[in-house]
Amino acid sequence: MPQRADILLVDDEEALCTAAEKILAKEGYRVTSVNTAADGLAKFERDGADLLITDLMLPDLEGIQVLKRAKELRPTVEVIIITGHATVEKAVEAMRLGAYDFIEKPLDRTALVKTVSKAIEKQRLSEENRQLREELSQHRGEDALIGNSEGMVAVKKLIRQIAATDVSVLVQGESGSGKEVASDVLHNLSLRRDKPIVKISCAAIPETLLESELFGYERGAFTGAAGSKPGKFELADGGTLFLDEIAEMSPQLQAKLLRVLQDGQFQRLGSTKDIHVDVRVISATHVNIHEAIAEKKFREDLYYRLNVVSLTLPPLRQRTEDIPLLVEHFLRKYAVRMRKDVRVVAPAAMEQLLSHTWPGNVRELENAMQRAIAVAPGDTIQSFQLVLLPPGSATDQSLGPSVTIPIGLPMAEAEDRIINAALTHCGGDKEKAAKLLGISSRTLYRRFSKPAS
């Protein structure tokens, strides 16, 4: 069977490259060869490869340097070194630095095919293991609820107490406070953890479609129903159904949901057959559910079915002592994903994070950290790299006073006002001001070198 793997070969001997390409192509590999380290690294950085084969002695760079740079660009890549008899010792050194193996010149067909096959297999196993670890990391345990504040300790304690039961849970809290994370933890600590947790947002799906999404439908149930489809309740059978933004559900659908919670059965749209399911329901809302009941927007009897246990997540502004832990978590998470060497937050930046009111809660902090990590040029996040915009405000309070731009002001003058405000905020530091404005320092310097009009 064809191997269907991409191999990049770097060697300055044309005859060797031609022979290796023919041998490996017959085995089903896709092979690209180049003759210099510079071309090889440029190609690898641009297109990647499953396996890199490089000569130890190249005209412009040693193979060991190619190995090091390739591993920096893509740590999971496997590298095979080609060496002559006189450089076997260096090839062994290359293996200590991460090379998979080495093969000696002149190339032996059997040895080449065998070594490449094993290296590709190792690379694929490593990738499968990485994907498995990533999948497992999504199965959130209690440690996914980050924080040691009094409020978070209470939340974790309650989750431990109720996780193994089948009671319905209503998770309440402001947007971005972690309601979905809490539902994941509840499921993964429950006896249903080997079954799926199925999620649906009652606010994200139009009312006309939500019923069919929840309960499924039979062929011909409505225009466009070309076949039958199971709903979320069926898909969650034996597991957990997470109903996000439950207060957005229409009264008619609330009545049908109540019947399912009472009887454990329902009918697909267009069917008269009862379907029985065993589902634990976790629901969530950011609105004041008692006000919704008082305003007749939410059924009181459904509320009592859903709210056997109430779990309330505190907003981030009430647990600021957890911010350093969350910041550390997001640093580790996104620095790795972005392949950035960002490791710390400067004291001034941390103070800024601690003093912010966080109307968007943990989700807002996560977004702020993602952006800061992306734009940070070194290993430290500085305060001017943080953009914290309270919803509904035209003033970025992290950047200082707002800039007023009257309607009709010429564009050049408006830009001058913005640049001058940024320079004032950054203490006259043009490099910082340029980063703050998202422009190059060259552009800013060029702007200030223009003669006054």
C-alpha positions in Angstrom: 0.0 0.0 0.0 1.3 3.5 -0.8 2.8 5.2 2.3 1.4 8.7 1.3 4.0 10.6 3.3 5.9 13.7 2.3 9.7 13.5 2.5 12.2 16.4 2.0 15.7 15.3 1.0 18.6 17.8 1.3 21.8 16.7 -0.3 24.2 18.3 -2.7 24.9 15.1 -4.7 22.5 15.1 -7.7 23.1 11.4 -8.4 22.2 10.4 -4.8 19.1 12.6 -4.8 17.9 11.0 -8.1 18.5 7.5 -6.8 16.8 8.1 -3.5 13.8 9.7 -5.1 13.3 6.7 -7.4 13.6 4.2 -4.6 11.3 6.1 -2.2 8.8 6.9 -4.9 8.4 3.2 -5.7 7.4 2.8 -2.0 4.6 5.3 -2.4 6.3 8.3 -0.8 6.2 11.8 -2.2 9.8 13.1 -2.3 11.2 16.6 -2.9 14.9 17.1 -3.1 17.0 20.3 -2.8 20.8 20.7 -2.8 21.5 23.3 -0.1 20.6 23.8 3.5 19.1 27.2 2.8 16.8 25.9 0.2 15.9 22.9 2.4 15.0 25.0 5.4 13.1 27.5 3.3 11.1 24.7 1.7 10.5 23.0 5.1 9.4 26.3 6.8 7.0 27.0 3.9 5.5 23.5 3.2 6.6 21.2 6.1 7.3 17.5 5.7 6.6 14.3 7.5 10.3 13.3 7.3 13.5 15.2 6.6 16.5 13.5 5.3 19.7 15.6 5.2 23.3 15.1 4.4 25.6 15.8 7.4 28.0 17.8 5.2 26.3 20.4 3.0 28.0 23.3 1.1 26.4 26.1 3.1 25.6 24.5 6.5 26.2 21.3 8.6 23.4 18.8 8.7 23.3 19.2 12.5 22.3 22.8 12.1 19.6 21.8 9.7 18.4 19.3 12.3 18.3 21.9 15.0 16.4 24.4 12.9 13.9 21.9 11.6 13.2 20.7 15.2 12.6 24.4 16.2 10.2 24.8 13.3 8.4 21.5 13.9 9.4 19.6 17.0 7.5 16.4 15.8 9.3 16.0 12.6 11.6 13.0 12.3 15.1 13.5 10.8 17.4 11.0 9.2 21.1 11.9 8.7 23.1 10.8 5.6 26.8 10.4 6.5 30.1 9.1 5.2 32.4 6.7 7.0 34.5 9.6 8.3 31.6 11.4 10.0 29.8 8.5 11.8 30.8 10.0 15.1 29.0 13.3 14.2 26.0 11.3 13.1 25.8 9.7 16.5 25.9 13.3 18.0 23.1 14.2 15.7 21.0 11.4 17.1 21.6 12.7 20.6 20.2 16.0 19.4 17.0 14.4 18.1 17.8 12.7 14.8 15.8 9.4 14.4 18.7 7.5 12.8 21.5 7.8 10.3 22.3 5.9 7.1 25.8 5.7 5.5 26.9 6.3 2.0 26.8 4.8 -0.5 23.0 4.4 -0.1 21.8 0.8 0.3 18.3 0.4 -1.0 17.1 -2.0 1.7 18.6 0.1 4.5 17.1 3.3 3.1 13.6 1.9 2.8 13.7 0.2 6.2 15.0 3.3 8.0 12.5 5.6 6.3 9.6 3.2 7.0 10.4 3.0 10.7 10.9 6.8 11.0 7.5 7.5 9.3 5.8 5.0 11.5 7.3 6.7 14.6 6.2 10.1 13.3 2.7 8.9 12.8 2.5 7.2 16.2 3.8 10.4 17.8 1.1 12.4 16.0 -1.6 9.9 17.1 -0.4 10.2 20.7 -0.5 14.0 20.5 -4.0 13.9 19.1 -5.0 11.4 21.8 -3.6 13.6 24.6 -5.4 16.6 23.1 -8.7 14.7 23.1 -8.1 13.5 26.6 -7.4 17.1 27.7 -10.9 18.0 26.5 -12.4 15.6 29.1 -12.2 18.2 31.7 -11.7 17.2 35.3 -12.0 19.5 38.4 -8.7 21.2 37.6 -10.4 22.8 34.6 -12.2 25.1 37.1 -9.2 27.3 37.8 -9.1 29.3 41.0 -8.7 29.0 44.7 -10.9 31.8 45.7 -13.7 31.2 48.2 -16.3 31.3 45.5 -14.5 28.8 43.3 -13.7 26.5 46.2 -17.5 26.4 47.0 -18.3 25.6 43.4 -15.8 22.7 43.2 -17.1 21.3 46.5 -20.7 21.4 45.3 -19.8 19.7 42.0 -18.0 16.9 43.8 -21.1 16.4 46.0 -23.6 16.2 43.1 -21.6 14.8 40.2 -22.3 11.1 40.9 -26.0 11.7 41.2 -28.5 12.1 38.4 -30.2 15.3 39.6 -30.8 18.1 37.1 -28.5 21.1 37.6 -29.1 24.7 36.7 -25.8 26.5 36.2 -26.1 30.3 36.6 -23.6 33.0 36.0 -22.8 36.0 33.8 -21.7 35.5 30.2 -18.1 34.2 30.1 -18.0 33.0 33.7 -17.4 29.4 32.8 -20.8 27.7 32.8 -19.9 25.3 30.0 -16.7 24.4 31.7 -18.6 23.6 34.9 -21.0 21.4 32.9 -18.1 19.5 31.4 -16.6 18.9 34.8 -20.0 17.7 36.2 -20.3 15.2 33.4 -16.7 14.0 33.6 -17.0 13.4 37.3 -20.3 11.6 36.9 -21.1 7.9 36.4 -22.1 8.9 32.8 -18.6 10.0 31.8 -18.2 7.1 29.4 -21.3 8.3 27.5 -21.5 11.5 25.5 -22.2 15.0 26.7 -24.3 16.6 24.0 -24.6 20.4 23.9 -27.0 22.8 22.3 -27.5 26.6 22.6 -31.2 27.5 22.8 -30.2 31.1 21.8 -28.1 30.2 18.8 -30.8 28.2 16.9 -34.0 29.8 15.5 -37.1 28.8 17.4 -38.5 27.0 14.3 -35.5 24.7 14.1 -34.8 24.2 17.8 -37.6 21.7 18.3 -36.3 19.4 15.5 -32.8 19.8 16.8 -33.8 18.6 20.3 -36.3 15.9 19.4 -35.3 14.9 15.8 -37.7 14.3 12.9 -39.0 11.7 10.5 -38.8 11.9 6.7 -41.5 14.2 5.4 -42.1 15.9 8.7 -41.7 19.3 7.1 -40.5 20.7 3.8 -36.9 19.7 3.2 -37.0 16.7 5.6 -35.6 14.2 3.0 -34.8 11.6 5.7 -35.1 10.9 9.4 -32.7 12.5 11.9 -32.2 11.8 15.6 -32.4 14.8 18.0 -30.0 15.8 20.8 -32.0 13.8 23.4 -31.5 10.6 21.5 -27.8 11.4 20.9 -27.3 12.0 24.6 -29.1 8.8 25.7 -27.2 7.3 28.7 -25.2 10.6 29.0 -25.7 14.2 29.6 -27.6 17.0 27.7 -26.3 20.5 28.2 -29.0 23.1 27.4 -27.2 26.5 27.2 -29.2 29.7 27.5 -32.3 27.8 28.5 -34.2 31.0 29.3 -34.3 31.8 25.6 -36.5 28.8 24.8 -40.1 29.6 23.7 -43.0 28.8 26.0 -44.4 26.2 23.6 -41.1 24.3 23.5 -40.7 24.7 27.3 -43.9 22.7 27.7 -42.6 19.9 25.5 -39.3 19.9 27.4 -41.2 19.6 30.7 -43.0 16.5 29.4 -39.7 14.9 28.5 -38.3 15.6 32.0 -41.4 14.2 33.6 -41.8 11.0 31.6 -38.4 10.4 30.0 -40.0 10.0 26.6 -40.9 12.1 23.5 -41.8 11.7 19.8 -39.8 12.9 16.8 -41.5 15.5 14.6 -43.7 13.6 12.2 -43.9 10.4 14.3 -46.4 8.9 16.7 -43.8 6.5 18.2 -42.6 7.2 21.7 -38.9 7.2 22.3 -37.5 6.5 25.8 -34.2 8.0 26.8 -32.1 8.1 29.9 -30.6 11.6 30.0 -29.2 13.8 32.7 -30.0 17.5 31.9 -27.7 20.3 32.8 -29.0 23.7 31.8 -27.4 27.2 32.0 -28.5 30.8 31.8 -27.0 34.2 32.3 -30.3 36.0 32.9 -32.1 36.4 36.2 -34.4 33.3 36.0 -36.7 34.6 38.7 -37.4 37.8 36.8 -38.1 35.7 33.7 -40.6 33.6 35.7 -42.2 36.8 37.2 -42.6 38.2 33.6 -44.2 34.9 32.4 -41.3 34.3 30.0 -40.2 31.1 31.8 -42.4 28.3 33.2 -42.2 28.0 36.9 -42.9 24.2 36.9 -40.1 23.7 34.3 -37.7 25.8 36.5 -38.3 23.4 39.4 -37.6 20.4 37.2 -34.3 21.9 35.9 -33.2 23.5 39.2 -33.0 20.5 41.5 -29.6 21.8 42.3 -28.5 25.3 41.5 -24.8 26.0 40.8 -23.8 29.7 40.6 -20.5 30.7 39.2 -19.0 34.0 40.6 -18.0 36.7 38.2 -14.3 37.3 37.7 -14.5 40.8 39.4 -15.5 39.0 42.6 -12.5 36.6 42.6 -9.6 38.7 41.4 -7.2 36.6 43.5 -7.7 33.9 40.8 -6.5 36.2 38.0 -2.8 35.3 38.3 -3.7 31.5 38.1 -5.8 32.1 35.1 -3.1 34.2 33.5 -0.5 31.5 34.0 -2.9 28.9 32.5 -3.6 31.0 29.4 0.1 31.8 29.0 1.0 28.1 29.0 -1.9 27.2 26.7 -1.5 29.8 24.0 2.2 30.3 24.0 2.6 26.6 23.0 -0.2 26.9 20.4 1.3 30.0 18.8 4.9 28.8 19.2 5.8 31.9 21.1 8.4 32.2 23.9 6.1 34.3 26.1 6.5 33.2 29.7 5.8 36.1 32.1 3.6 39.1 32.6 5.3 42.4 33.6 4.3 43.7 37.1 2.6 46.8 35.5 0.6 44.6 33.2 -0.5 42.2 36.0 -1.6 45.2 38.0 -3.7 46.3 35.0 -5.2 42.9 34.8 -6.0 42.9 38.5 -7.6 46.3 38.5 -9.8 45.7 35.4 -13.6 45.0 36.1 -13.8 42.2 33.5 -17.4 42.6 32.3 -16.7 39.7 29.9 -15.4 37.6 32.8 -13.0 34.7 32.1 -13.7 34.7 28.4 -12.7 38.3 28.2 -9.4 37.6 30.1 -8.7 34.7 27.8 -9.2 36.8 24.7 -7.0 39.6 26.1 -4.2 37.1 26.9 -4.5 35.5 23.4 -4.0 38.9 21.8 -1.2 40.0 24.1 0.7 36.7 23.5 0.2 37.1 19.7 1.7 40.6 19.6 4.4 40.2 22.3 7.8 40.4 20.6 9.7 38.9 23.5 9.1 36.7 26.5 7.2 39.2 28.5 3.8 40.8 28.2 3.9 44.5 28.8 1.0 46.7 29.9 0.8 48.5 26.5 0.1 45.2 24.8 -3.1 44.7 26.7 -6.4 45.9 25.2 -9.3 45.9 27.6 -12.5 47.3 26.3 -15.5 47.4 28.6 -18.7 46.7 26.6 -20.6 49.8 25.7 -17.7 52.1 26.3 -15.9 54.0 23.5 -12.9 54.5 25.8 -10.2 51.8 26.1 -9.5 52.4 29.8 -6.3 50.4 29.5 -4.9 52.9 27.0 -5.7 56.1 29.0 -7.9 59.0 27.9 -10.1 58.9 24.8 -9.4 60.9 21.7 -12.1 63.1 20.4 -12.3 63.4 16.6 -14.8 66.0 15.5 -16.8 65.2 12.4 -15.2 67.0 9.4 -11.7 67.0 10.8 -9.3 66.2 8.0 -8.0 62.6 8.1 -4.3 63.7 8.5 -5.2 65.8 11.5 -7.3 63.0 13.0 -4.3 60.6 12.6 -2.0 63.2 14.2 -4.3 63.4 17.3 -4.4 59.6 17.7 -0.6 59.3 17.3 0.1 62.1 19.7 -2.3 60.6 22.3 -0.5 57.2 22.0 2.9 58.9 22.3 1.7 60.7 25.5 0.4 57.5 26.9 3.7 55.7 26.2 5.8 58.5 27.6 7.2 59.5 24.2 8.5 56.0 23.4 7.9 55.8 19.6 8.5 52.0 19.5 5.8 51.4 22.2 3.4 53.8 20.5 3.8 52.1 17.2 3.1 48.7 18.7 0.1 50.1 20.5 -1.3 51.5 17.3 -0.6 48.4 15.3 1.7 50.1 12.9 5.4 49.8 12.2 7.8 52.1 14.0 9.1 53.1 10.5 5.7 54.4 9.6 5.5 56.4 12.8 9.0 57.9 12.4 8.2 58.7 8.8 5.0 60.5 9.8 6.9 62.7 12.3 9.7 63.5 9.8 7.2 65.2 7.4 7.5 69.0 7.3 4.7 70.8 9.0 2.0 72.1 6.6 
